[in-house]
Amino acid sequence: MASAAEQLAANMNFSSFAKAKELQQRILFTVIILIVYRVGTWVPIPGIDPVQYARVFEQNSQGILSMFNVLGGGAVERMAIFALNVMPYISASIIMQLMSATIPSLEKLKKEGGEAGRKQINQYSRYLTVVLATGQALAIAMGMNAVNADGLSMALNPGPFFIVSTVITLVGGTMLLLWLGEQITSRGVGNGVSLIIFAGIVSAIPGMLGSALSLSASGGMGMGTFFGGFLLIIAGLVLVVFIERSQRRLLVQYPKRQQGNRMVGGDSSFLPLKLNTAGVIPPIFASSLLLLPATAAGFQSQSGPEWLQTAVAYLGAGTPLFLSLYAALIIFFCFFYTSVVFNPEETADNLRKYGGFLPGIRPGQRTTEYLDYVLSRLTLIGALYLTLICLVPMMLSPGGGGAALGGTSILILVSVSMDTISQIQSHLLAHQYEGLIKKSKLRGRKR
C-alpha cells in the first residue's frame, strides 16, 4: 500500500500548482533574479578595447576561456562585469570541504558546531571567495593592461587605474552574483548558485544550435553529421539521467528491544549510495588543470620559449596526450573527492550508535570495510561513466576544443534540473499537507 506522501505526490497536477500561491511567488522571484543576472552578462567592464579583446579571445577560445565562457553565459567573451561568474565561490567551497576533512579544528566545527558551525564555514568560504576572485581578477587585469609586440593593448588607457578599476568591478560582480544566488536559495526555488550556472549554459545553447545549422546549410557539415550529433546528445542526456538517479541501496536493520511492557524496533531502512558520488566536480577540476597552462601560454607573445610552445601543442585540447591525461585526472578526482564527501568509518560508527547493522556484517570495523568495498566499486563505475561522457564529445569535435565542456554541461543541466524539480515537488507536497490540515481542523469545528 502506498504511503500518504506517495498518494499526495501522485495527485499533484496543474490545478494543485495553481493553488500554491507561495510557490508561484518563489518561482517568479527566481526568474526575476536570473533575468538580472543575464542583463549583467551584457554589461562590459569599463576601459577595455572591444576590438583588441575580441581578437585575443578568438585566438585563445579553445582553452579554459571556452569553458568559463560557457559557464558564464558568454560573459567572458564580452568581458562583462559577471565574467568571473560564481566560479571563485565554487572553488572556495571545494577547498573548504577538503580542509574540513583534513584540519581537525574545521572538522570539529563541521561535525559538532551544528547550524552555527555550518554558518561559520560558509563565512570562511565567502572570505576565501574574495581572495580567489581578487587573484583571478588581478591576473585578467594585468593581462589586458599589457602591451604586445605591436604596441597594442586590450585597455584603452593602460595603467594602474585600469588595473584597480577592473579588479574592483570583477570582484564586485562575483560577490553580487553570490548574494543573488543566496537570495534565490532562501526566497526562491532551487540552489541559487547552481541555477546561475544553469542559466548561463542554457543561454549558450541557442547560439550553438544556430552555428551548427549555419554550418550545415553552408555545406561545412553534412545533415547526417548534424542529426547524428543531435541523437548523440539525446543519448547522453538519457545516460546521465539514468546514472545520476542510480544508487545502491544497502539494507539496514534495527534490532527489537524491550520498552516497558512492549517490544519496539525491529524496523529496517536503506542506506543509499549513489553511483556517481563525486558529481560534476572531477571533470571541472581535470579540465581546469589541463586547460589553464595552455591558455596562459596562449596569452604570451609568439617570441616565448620554444619548449613552451611545443608543450602547448602537445597539450592542446583534443590531442591524444590531452585526452589521456584528462581521463586519468577524472578517475583520480572521482576517488579523491568521493573519499572526502563520504567517510565509511564515520557512517559505520553512526549506524552502531543508533543500533543499526547491515545483515550478515558485524558492526564496527567489518562494516567499515564492507562500505569501503562497495563504495570503491561504485566509484569505479562512476569514474568510467564520467570519462565516457566527457571524452566522447571531445573526440568527435574537430580539434577537441568546441566540446571541451560538452559532457560537463550535460551533467550540470541534468543535476540542477532534477534538484529544482524535486524542490518544486516538495513545496507542492507541503502545500497539500497544509490544505489537508486546514480541512481536518474545519471538520473538527463543525462536529
Contacts in CASP RR format, 6 or more apart in sequence:
PFRMAT RR
TARGET T0000
AUTHOR 0000-0000-0000
METHOD contacts of the structure
MODEL  1
MASAAEQLAANMNFSSFAKAKELQQRILFTVIILIVYRVGTWVPIPGIDP
VQYARVFEQNSQGILSMFNVLGGGAVERMAIFALNVMPYISASIIMQLMS
ATIPSLEKLKKEGGEAGRKQINQYSRYLTVVLATGQALAIAMGMNAVNAD
GLSMALNPGPFFIVSTVITLVGGTMLLLWLGEQITSRGVGNGVSLIIFAG
IVSAIPGMLGSALSLSASGGMGMGTFFGGFLLIIAGLVLVVFIERSQRRL
LVQYPKRQQGNRMVGGDSSFLPLKLNTAGVIPPIFASSLLLLPATAAGFQ
SQSGPEWLQTAVAYLGAGTPLFLSLYAALIIFFCFFYTSVVFNPEETADN
LRKYGGFLPGIRPGQRTTEYLDYVLSRLTLIGALYLTLICLVPMMLSPGG
GGAALGGTSILILVSVSMDTISQIQSHLLAHQYEGLIKKSKLRGRKR
2 10 0 8 1.000
5 429 0 8 1.000
8 429 0 8 1.000
8 432 0 8 1.000
8 433 0 8 1.000
9 425 0 8 1.000
9 429 0 8 1.000
11 432 0 8 1.000
12 425 0 8 1.000
12 428 0 8 1.000
12 429 0 8 1.000
12 432 0 8 1.000
16 428 0 8 1.000
16 431 0 8 1.000
16 432 0 8 1.000
17 23 0 8 1.000
17 24 0 8 1.000
17 428 0 8 1.000
19 431 0 8 1.000
20 427 0 8 1.000
20 428 0 8 1.000
20 431 0 8 1.000
22 427 0 8 1.000
22 431 0 8 1.000
23 189 0 8 1.000
23 424 0 8 1.000
23 427 0 8 1.000
23 428 0 8 1.000
23 431 0 8 1.000
26 187 0 8 1.000
26 188 0 8 1.000
26 189 0 8 1.000
26 427 0 8 1.000
27 188 0 8 1.000
27 189 0 8 1.000
27 424 0 8 1.000
29 183 0 8 1.000
29 184 0 8 1.000
29 187 0 8 1.000
29 188 0 8 1.000
30 184 0 8 1.000
30 188 0 8 1.000
30 189 0 8 1.000
30 190 0 8 1.000
30 192 0 8 1.000
30 195 0 8 1.000
33 180 0 8 1.000
33 181 0 8 1.000
33 183 0 8 1.000
33 184 0 8 1.000
33 188 0 8 1.000
34 184 0 8 1.000
34 195 0 8 1.000
34 196 0 8 1.000
34 199 0 8 1.000
36 180 0 8 1.000
37 82 0 8 1.000
37 177 0 8 1.000
37 180 0 8 1.000
37 196 0 8 1.000
37 199 0 8 1.000
38 199 0 8 1.000
38 200 0 8 1.000
38 203 0 8 1.000
40 75 0 8 1.000
40 80 0 8 1.000
40 81 0 8 1.000
40 82 0 8 1.000
41 72 0 8 1.000
41 73 0 8 1.000
41 74 0 8 1.000
41 75 0 8 1.000
41 78 0 8 1.000
41 80 0 8 1.000
41 82 0 8 1.000
41 200 0 8 1.000
41 203 0 8 1.000
42 78 0 8 1.000
42 80 0 8 1.000
43 80 0 8 1.000
43 81 0 8 1.000
43 82 0 8 1.000
44 50 0 8 1.000
44 78 0 8 1.000
44 79 0 8 1.000
44 80 0 8 1.000
44 81 0 8 1.000
45 79 0 8 1.000
45 80 0 8 1.000
45 81 0 8 1.000
45 83 0 8 1.000
45 165 0 8 1.000
45 166 0 8 1.000
45 169 0 8 1.000
45 170 0 8 1.000
46 165 0 8 1.000
46 169 0 8 1.000
47 155 0 8 1.000
47 156 0 8 1.000
47 157 0 8 1.000
47 162 0 8 1.000
47 165 0 8 1.000
47 166 0 8 1.000
48 79 0 8 1.000
48 144 0 8 1.000
48 154 0 8 1.000
48 155 0 8 1.000
48 156 0 8 1.000
49 153 0 8 1.000
49 154 0 8 1.000
49 155 0 8 1.000
49 156 0 8 1.000
52 152 0 8 1.000
52 153 0 8 1.000
52 154 0 8 1.000
53 79 0 8 1.000
53 144 0 8 1.000
53 154 0 8 1.000
56 154 0 8 1.000
56 299 0 8 1.000
57 65 0 8 1.000
57 76 0 8 1.000
57 77 0 8 1.000
59 298 0 8 1.000
60 295 0 8 1.000
60 298 0 8 1.000
60 299 0 8 1.000
61 69 0 8 1.000
61 77 0 8 1.000
62 316 0 8 1.000
62 317 0 8 1.000
62 399 0 8 1.000
62 400 0 8 1.000
62 401 0 8 1.000
62 402 0 8 1.000
62 404 0 8 1.000
63 291 0 8 1.000
63 294 0 8 1.000
63 295 0 8 1.000
63 317 0 8 1.000
63 401 0 8 1.000
63 404 0 8 1.000
64 287 0 8 1.000
64 288 0 8 1.000
64 291 0 8 1.000
64 292 0 8 1.000
64 294 0 8 1.000
64 295 0 8 1.000
65 76 0 8 1.000
65 295 0 8 1.000
66 401 0 8 1.000
66 402 0 8 1.000
66 404 0 8 1.000
66 405 0 8 1.000
67 287 0 8 1.000
67 288 0 8 1.000
67 291 0 8 1.000
67 404 0 8 1.000
67 405 0 8 1.000
67 408 0 8 1.000
68 76 0 8 1.000
68 83 0 8 1.000
68 85 0 8 1.000
68 87 0 8 1.000
69 75 0 8 1.000
69 76 0 8 1.000
69 77 0 8 1.000
69 204 0 8 1.000
70 200 0 8 1.000
70 201 0 8 1.000
70 204 0 8 1.000
70 405 0 8 1.000
70 409 0 8 1.000
71 85 0 8 1.000
71 87 0 8 1.000
71 197 0 8 1.000
71 200 0 8 1.000
71 201 0 8 1.000
71 405 0 8 1.000
72 82 0 8 1.000
72 83 0 8 1.000
72 85 0 8 1.000
72 197 0 8 1.000
72 200 0 8 1.000
73 85 0 8 1.000
73 199 0 8 1.000
73 200 0 8 1.000
73 201 0 8 1.000
73 203 0 8 1.000
73 204 0 8 1.000
74 80 0 8 1.000
74 200 0 8 1.000
74 203 0 8 1.000
74 204 0 8 1.000
75 81 0 8 1.000
75 82 0 8 1.000
75 83 0 8 1.000
75 85 0 8 1.000
76 83 0 8 1.000
79 144 0 8 1.000
81 169 0 8 1.000
81 170 0 8 1.000
81 172 0 8 1.000
81 173 0 8 1.000
82 173 0 8 1.000
82 174 0 8 1.000
82 176 0 8 1.000
82 177 0 8 1.000
83 140 0 8 1.000
83 170 0 8 1.000
84 133 0 8 1.000
84 136 0 8 1.000
84 137 0 8 1.000
84 170 0 8 1.000
84 171 0 8 1.000
84 173 0 8 1.000
84 174 0 8 1.000
85 174 0 8 1.000
85 177 0 8 1.000
85 196 0 8 1.000
85 197 0 8 1.000
86 174 0 8 1.000
86 177 0 8 1.000
86 178 0 8 1.000
86 181 0 8 1.000
86 193 0 8 1.000
86 196 0 8 1.000
86 197 0 8 1.000
88 129 0 8 1.000
88 132 0 8 1.000
88 133 0 8 1.000
88 136 0 8 1.000
88 174 0 8 1.000
89 125 0 8 1.000
89 126 0 8 1.000
89 129 0 8 1.000
89 174 0 8 1.000
89 178 0 8 1.000
89 193 0 8 1.000
90 193 0 8 1.000
90 284 0 8 1.000
91 132 0 8 1.000
92 125 0 8 1.000
92 126 0 8 1.000
92 128 0 8 1.000
92 129 0 8 1.000
92 131 0 8 1.000
92 132 0 8 1.000
93 125 0 8 1.000
94 281 0 8 1.000
94 285 0 8 1.000
95 128 0 8 1.000
96 106 0 8 1.000
96 121 0 8 1.000
96 124 0 8 1.000
96 125 0 8 1.000
96 128 0 8 1.000
97 340 0 8 1.000
97 341 0 8 1.000
98 340 0 8 1.000
99 106 0 8 1.000
100 106 0 8 1.000
100 107 0 8 1.000
100 109 0 8 1.000
100 110 0 8 1.000
100 121 0 8 1.000
101 107 0 8 1.000
101 340 0 8 1.000
101 343 0 8 1.000
106 121 0 8 1.000
109 117 0 8 1.000
109 120 0 8 1.000
109 121 0 8 1.000
110 117 0 8 1.000
110 118 0 8 1.000
110 121 0 8 1.000
113 120 0 8 1.000
126 178 0 8 1.000
129 174 0 8 1.000
129 175 0 8 1.000
129 178 0 8 1.000
130 171 0 8 1.000
130 175 0 8 1.000
133 170 0 8 1.000
133 171 0 8 1.000
133 172 0 8 1.000
133 174 0 8 1.000
133 175 0 8 1.000
134 167 0 8 1.000
134 171 0 8 1.000
136 170 0 8 1.000
137 166 0 8 1.000
137 167 0 8 1.000
137 169 0 8 1.000
137 170 0 8 1.000
137 171 0 8 1.000
138 163 0 8 1.000
138 167 0 8 1.000
140 166 0 8 1.000
140 170 0 8 1.000
141 162 0 8 1.000
141 163 0 8 1.000
141 166 0 8 1.000
141 167 0 8 1.000
141 170 0 8 1.000
142 163 0 8 1.000
143 154 0 8 1.000
143 299 0 8 1.000
144 153 0 8 1.000
144 154 0 8 1.000
144 155 0 8 1.000
144 162 0 8 1.000
144 166 0 8 1.000
145 153 0 8 1.000
145 154 0 8 1.000
145 155 0 8 1.000
145 158 0 8 1.000
145 159 0 8 1.000
145 162 0 8 1.000
145 163 0 8 1.000
145 166 0 8 1.000
146 153 0 8 1.000
146 158 0 8 1.000
147 153 0 8 1.000
147 158 0 8 1.000
148 301 0 8 1.000
149 301 0 8 1.000
149 302 0 8 1.000
149 303 0 8 1.000
155 162 0 8 1.000
156 162 0 8 1.000
177 196 0 8 1.000
178 193 0 8 1.000
180 192 0 8 1.000
180 196 0 8 1.000
181 192 0 8 1.000
181 193 0 8 1.000
181 195 0 8 1.000
181 196 0 8 1.000
182 192 0 8 1.000
183 192 0 8 1.000
184 190 0 8 1.000
184 191 0 8 1.000
184 192 0 8 1.000
184 195 0 8 1.000
184 196 0 8 1.000
185 191 0 8 1.000
185 192 0 8 1.000
185 193 0 8 1.000
189 420 0 8 1.000
189 423 0 8 1.000
189 424 0 8 1.000
189 427 0 8 1.000
190 419 0 8 1.000
190 420 0 8 1.000
190 423 0 8 1.000
191 416 0 8 1.000
191 419 0 8 1.000
191 420 0 8 1.000
194 412 0 8 1.000
194 415 0 8 1.000
194 416 0 8 1.000
194 419 0 8 1.000
195 416 0 8 1.000
195 420 0 8 1.000
197 412 0 8 1.000
197 416 0 8 1.000
198 412 0 8 1.000
198 413 0 8 1.000
198 416 0 8 1.000
198 417 0 8 1.000
201 409 0 8 1.000
201 412 0 8 1.000
201 413 0 8 1.000
202 413 0 8 1.000
212 221 0 8 1.000
212 226 0 8 1.000
213 226 0 8 1.000
215 221 0 8 1.000
216 222 0 8 1.000
216 223 0 8 1.000
216 225 0 8 1.000
216 226 0 8 1.000
229 396 0 8 1.000
232 392 0 8 1.000
232 393 0 8 1.000
232 396 0 8 1.000
233 410 0 8 1.000
236 389 0 8 1.000
236 410 0 8 1.000
237 410 0 8 1.000
237 414 0 8 1.000
239 385 0 8 1.000
239 389 0 8 1.000
240 389 0 8 1.000
240 410 0 8 1.000
240 411 0 8 1.000
240 414 0 8 1.000
241 414 0 8 1.000
241 418 0 8 1.000
243 275 0 8 1.000
243 276 0 8 1.000
243 382 0 8 1.000
243 385 0 8 1.000
244 274 0 8 1.000
244 275 0 8 1.000
244 276 0 8 1.000
244 411 0 8 1.000
244 414 0 8 1.000
244 415 0 8 1.000
244 418 0 8 1.000
245 418 0 8 1.000
246 274 0 8 1.000
246 275 0 8 1.000
247 272 0 8 1.000
247 273 0 8 1.000
247 274 0 8 1.000
247 275 0 8 1.000
248 272 0 8 1.000
248 273 0 8 1.000
248 275 0 8 1.000
248 374 0 8 1.000
248 378 0 8 1.000
249 270 0 8 1.000
249 271 0 8 1.000
249 272 0 8 1.000
249 273 0 8 1.000
250 270 0 8 1.000
250 271 0 8 1.000
250 272 0 8 1.000
250 273 0 8 1.000
250 358 0 8 1.000
250 371 0 8 1.000
250 374 0 8 1.000
251 268 0 8 1.000
251 270 0 8 1.000
251 271 0 8 1.000
251 358 0 8 1.000
251 359 0 8 1.000
252 268 0 8 1.000
252 269 0 8 1.000
252 270 0 8 1.000
252 271 0 8 1.000
252 351 0 8 1.000
252 356 0 8 1.000
252 357 0 8 1.000
252 358 0 8 1.000
253 266 0 8 1.000
253 267 0 8 1.000
253 268 0 8 1.000
253 356 0 8 1.000
253 357 0 8 1.000
253 358 0 8 1.000
253 359 0 8 1.000
254 265 0 8 1.000
254 266 0 8 1.000
254 267 0 8 1.000
254 268 0 8 1.000
254 269 0 8 1.000
254 354 0 8 1.000
254 355 0 8 1.000
254 356 0 8 1.000
255 265 0 8 1.000
255 266 0 8 1.000
255 355 0 8 1.000
255 356 0 8 1.000
255 357 0 8 1.000
256 263 0 8 1.000
256 264 0 8 1.000
256 265 0 8 1.000
256 266 0 8 1.000
257 263 0 8 1.000
257 264 0 8 1.000
257 265 0 8 1.000
271 347 0 8 1.000
271 351 0 8 1.000
271 358 0 8 1.000
273 342 0 8 1.000
273 374 0 8 1.000
273 375 0 8 1.000
273 378 0 8 1.000
274 378 0 8 1.000
275 378 0 8 1.000
275 381 0 8 1.000
275 382 0 8 1.000
275 385 0 8 1.000
276 382 0 8 1.000
276 385 0 8 1.000
276 386 0 8 1.000
277 337 0 8 1.000
277 338 0 8 1.000
277 341 0 8 1.000
277 342 0 8 1.000
277 375 0 8 1.000
277 378 0 8 1.000
277 379 0 8 1.000
278 333 0 8 1.000
278 334 0 8 1.000
278 337 0 8 1.000
278 338 0 8 1.000
278 341 0 8 1.000
278 379 0 8 1.000
278 382 0 8 1.000
278 383 0 8 1.000
278 386 0 8 1.000
279 337 0 8 1.000
279 386 0 8 1.000
279 411 0 8 1.000
279 415 0 8 1.000
280 408 0 8 1.000
280 411 0 8 1.000
280 412 0 8 1.000
280 415 0 8 1.000
281 333 0 8 1.000
281 337 0 8 1.000
282 329 0 8 1.000
282 330 0 8 1.000
282 331 0 8 1.000
282 332 0 8 1.000
282 333 0 8 1.000
282 334 0 8 1.000
282 337 0 8 1.000
282 383 0 8 1.000
282 386 0 8 1.000
283 330 0 8 1.000
283 386 0 8 1.000
283 390 0 8 1.000
283 407 0 8 1.000
283 408 0 8 1.000
283 411 0 8 1.000
284 408 0 8 1.000
285 329 0 8 1.000
285 333 0 8 1.000
285 337 0 8 1.000
286 326 0 8 1.000
286 329 0 8 1.000
286 330 0 8 1.000
286 333 0 8 1.000
286 390 0 8 1.000
287 326 0 8 1.000
287 390 0 8 1.000
287 404 0 8 1.000
287 405 0 8 1.000
287 408 0 8 1.000
289 329 0 8 1.000
290 315 0 8 1.000
290 322 0 8 1.000
290 325 0 8 1.000
290 326 0 8 1.000
290 329 0 8 1.000
291 317 0 8 1.000
291 404 0 8 1.000
293 311 0 8 1.000
293 312 0 8 1.000
293 315 0 8 1.000
294 312 0 8 1.000
294 315 0 8 1.000
294 316 0 8 1.000
294 317 0 8 1.000
297 308 0 8 1.000
297 309 0 8 1.000
297 311 0 8 1.000
297 312 0 8 1.000
298 312 0 8 1.000
300 308 0 8 1.000
313 319 0 8 1.000
314 321 0 8 1.000
314 322 0 8 1.000
315 321 0 8 1.000
315 322 0 8 1.000
315 325 0 8 1.000
316 322 0 8 1.000
317 394 0 8 1.000
317 399 0 8 1.000
317 400 0 8 1.000
317 401 0 8 1.000
317 402 0 8 1.000
317 404 0 8 1.000
318 394 0 8 1.000
318 395 0 8 1.000
318 397 0 8 1.000
318 399 0 8 1.000
318 400 0 8 1.000
318 401 0 8 1.000
323 391 0 8 1.000
323 394 0 8 1.000
323 395 0 8 1.000
326 390 0 8 1.000
326 391 0 8 1.000
326 394 0 8 1.000
327 387 0 8 1.000
327 391 0 8 1.000
330 383 0 8 1.000
330 386 0 8 1.000
330 387 0 8 1.000
330 390 0 8 1.000
331 383 0 8 1.000
331 384 0 8 1.000
331 387 0 8 1.000
334 379 0 8 1.000
334 382 0 8 1.000
334 383 0 8 1.000
334 386 0 8 1.000
335 376 0 8 1.000
335 379 0 8 1.000
335 383 0 8 1.000
338 375 0 8 1.000
338 379 0 8 1.000
342 375 0 8 1.000
344 368 0 8 1.000
344 369 0 8 1.000
344 371 0 8 1.000
344 372 0 8 1.000
344 375 0 8 1.000
345 368 0 8 1.000
347 368 0 8 1.000
347 371 0 8 1.000
348 363 0 8 1.000
348 364 0 8 1.000
348 365 0 8 1.000
348 367 0 8 1.000
348 368 0 8 1.000
348 371 0 8 1.000
349 364 0 8 1.000
351 357 0 8 1.000
351 358 0 8 1.000
351 363 0 8 1.000
351 367 0 8 1.000
352 363 0 8 1.000
352 364 0 8 1.000
352 367 0 8 1.000
355 363 0 8 1.000
356 363 0 8 1.000
357 363 0 8 1.000
357 367 0 8 1.000
358 367 0 8 1.000
358 370 0 8 1.000
361 367 0 8 1.000
361 370 0 8 1.000
386 411 0 8 1.000
389 407 0 8 1.000
389 410 0 8 1.000
389 411 0 8 1.000
390 406 0 8 1.000
390 407 0 8 1.000
390 408 0 8 1.000
393 403 0 8 1.000
393 406 0 8 1.000
393 407 0 8 1.000
394 400 0 8 1.000
394 401 0 8 1.000
394 403 0 8 1.000
394 404 0 8 1.000
394 406 0 8 1.000
396 403 0 8 1.000
397 403 0 8 1.000
END
